[in-house]
Structures are given as structure tokens and as C-alpha cells.
Amino acid sequence: MPLMEHLRELRRRVSKAVVAIVVVTIGAVFFSEQLMDFLAAPVPICEGGFAQSKGGNCAVLSFNTLTSPFTVTVKVSLMAGLIIASPVWLYQLWAFVAPGLHQHERKYTYAFVAAAVPLFVGGAALAYVVLPVSVQVLLSLTPDVASNMLTLDDVLDFTVRMVLIFGLAFELPLLLIMLNMVGVVTGKRMASWWRGVVMGVFVFGAVATPTTDPVGMIALSGPIVVLFFLAVGFSILNDKRRARKNKDTALSDDEASEVDLTPESIEEVEPVATAPMLPEQADGGRTDRQGRINGYDDVT
């Protein structure tokens, strides 16, 4: 299509996606209180209020500004709208991109999405399971003379950040498998990285998680290490399958492939018609204008 048609198509797709997100967001406003309770559930709430909030056993959730209840409600509702309406806007994105993909590229895309969604959901679920332990460890550092006054906005941001970090981190092995599928890196090369990958994953787990306790770091890093070794095993099997079909796939860029030098029989020579003669070649082309015999300046 011309450029303007592409832009009109993009506008139609974006408009449908925005309408779906807005409709779901408006519906989520009526359930915003339940959503906030769900996201704040990992925090142990003090039953007796301020009088019982001393030390690190529990915390009191509060709003610090007059507009905080409104902004938190809008934020939670919009987040719910993006998540619940994701099938609609992801389909609109796919419908805009798919006509420009080849058949094998669509096949890889289907496989990537089919594996990416369960991995992200699994990471998000693990984060929600780990959150109560991490929150309790952090609250336990509070001295008895102090109280834990937490804003609901900070708690929601903390929960969402943990879920996103865990969910996206679980996509790393899938990225390695996709690189292997397109031939960028081999399984053997991945296996040689295992020491650096294990160290890097644990460093990433310590830095990326909002908590400073070892529980969150181990909970994030341990499954990623296991998934990495699973990705290495899959890549090695895929390399063996590819090598059975083409022996040259295992060669590096500076290695020459084997060439079959067995001589083959020559077929019968095909007769070729004589090229038309120029006027000065009326004698059969044996003598040219310079008097040379069988000259090479004309038709050889």
C-alpha cells in the first residue's frame, strides 16, 4: 500500500486498541477497591491501627495527599485496562504487522508468543508468592521505637515493579532459544557461558529486585538459571537436528566445507551455429583489415 494507506491503517488499529483500553479501564474503576486490596495483600496490615504499629511486625497503609486516592484509583484502573484489554490491542498490533511477514516468520512469531505468555505469567505468579516473604523481611528491620507508615501508592508501585521484573526476567531463556533458532548462537557456545551467566543472573537478581533481602534474589535468580540450562539443552538438540540435515552448519565462518572433487563424465558437445560474418570477413574471417590471420579483434 502507499504510505498514506499504511498511516490510515495504523490509525484505525490504534483507535480500536485505545477504545478497548478505555472501556475496560472505565469498568475497572468500579472494582478499583478490590484491585487495590489484591495488590496490597502482601503487606501485613496492623489490625489495631496506629497503636499497634510499633516495630516490624505489621504496617499501616495511608494516603499522604488529598489527591492520592484519586490518582491511585486511576493508576490501578488503567493498569487493569491495559492487562485485561491486552488480547485486543495485541491482536491489532499483529493485524498491522502480519501482512508484511513471510510464512516462516509468522510460524516463529506464533511459537514465540505461545511460549512467552506462560513464562511471563509464571514469573508474575512467582513474584506474587515471594512478595509476602520479602515484605516481612523488610518490615522486620524496623526498630520497636518506630512505626511503619506506608503509602498505598508506594506499595502498589513496589508490587507492580516486582511482577514486571520477574515476568520479563523469565523471558531471557526464550530469547536465547530464538537466537539459536535463527542461527546466531549455538548451544555449545551457550554452554561455555554457564559460569558467567550464573554469576550475572544472581547479580541481576540482587540489583533488579526492589527488595534487599536474599529471598527475592534467590527466588528470581534460581528459576532463571534452571530455565537457562533448559534453553542450552534445547539448543544443543536443535543444533544436532540441524547438523543431520546440513553438515556444514557446524562449521565456523573461517572453516571450508567439504567439496566433492570426483570427476564426472562430460556430455556430448553441443554444436554451435557460426556467428554471422562482418563485410570485411567475406573470406571466412581468416584475414582481418590489418592482414592478421584469425585475428581476435572481432568475433573470437
Secondary structure as UniProt FT lines:
FT   HELIX           3..29
FT   TURN            30..31
FT   HELIX           32..39
FT   TURN            40..42
FT   TURN            47..48
FT   HELIX           49..52
FT   STRAND          59..62
FT   TURN            66..67
FT   HELIX           68..84
FT   HELIX           86..97
FT   HELIX           98..100
FT   HELIX           103..139
FT   TURN            140..141
FT   TURN            144..145
FT   STRAND          149..151
FT   HELIX           152..169
FT   TURN            170..171
FT   HELIX           172..181
FT   TURN            182..183
FT   HELIX           187..192
FT   HELIX           194..208
FT   HELIX           214..245
FT   HELIX           247..250
FT   TURN            253..254
FT   HELIX           279..281
FT   TURN            282..283
FT   TURN            289..290
//
